[in-house]
Amino acid sequence: MDTPRNIVGPQVMQLRNKLEWSQEKLASACQIQGWDISRGVVARIEGGIRWVADFELLLLASVLKVSVPELFPAKDKKAFLAKG
């Protein structure tokens, strides 16, 4: 893969692992919140293969119990917070 489709995938995986959740559990938690997502989609997001929409970022942050900036890599998080 040349260019990742998202920059939040590694952080999603790290946060999911911190909660000791499987990809299936994360998908189920998102489904409860109204997002029709499968374990395979979670895997593609974490791998940077699948693009993530803004509403999906909001939902992921909510389900993972973090703020949206916490989904971004440290260097991008600093830029995001500086603009706010």
N, C-alpha and C positions, 0 to 999 in steps of 0.2 A: 504494500500500500504506500503510495507516494505522499499524499497529503491527508491527514486525518479529517474526518467529516465533523468532528466535534473536539473540543479541548477539555470537556468535563469528565469524560469516561474514566480516566484513572482515579479521579477523586471520588466518583460515584462508587467504584469498586472498593476503594479504601474505606469509605464511610460505611458501605454495606458490610464489609468484613469486620469493621470495628463493632457493629451491632451483632456480629456473628450470625448474619442472615445469609441464606443461599440466594442465588439469582431467582429461583422460583418464589421464595418468600418475598423478595422485593417486588417481583411482578405481581404477586397476589395483593400486597399492600397497596400498590398503585391501582389495581383493578377495583379494590374497595373504594378508592377515591374517585372512580369513574373513568380511568384511563384503560382502554382495552390494549393490554400489553402482555407479551409472552416472555418466558425465560430466554428464548432466543433473541428477542429484541433487546433485553437487558444485556445479554452477552455482546451484541453488536454495538450497543452504546458504550459499554465499558471498553471495548476494543477500538473505539474511535471510528468504527465503520459506518455507523448510522448517525445521520444528522439529528439534532435535538431542537425542537421548537421551543419558543419562549414559554408557552404554557406548560410544556413538559418540564422545563427547568424549575418552574414554580412548584409543580406537583412533586418532583423528585426532592426538592429542598424540604417541602412539607413532610413527606413520608419519611425522609431520612432525619428529620428534626434538626435541620441546619438552616442558616441563611443562604440565600442564593449566591452571594460572593464566595461562600465556603465550597461551592462546587467547582470553582475555577482554580487553576494552578496559581501558586504563590505570586509569580510575577504579574499575571493578569489580574489577580485579586487586588493587588496594590493599585494598579491603574484604574480598576473599576471603582474602588473606594475613593481614590483621589478626585474622580470626576463628580462624585456624589456630594 
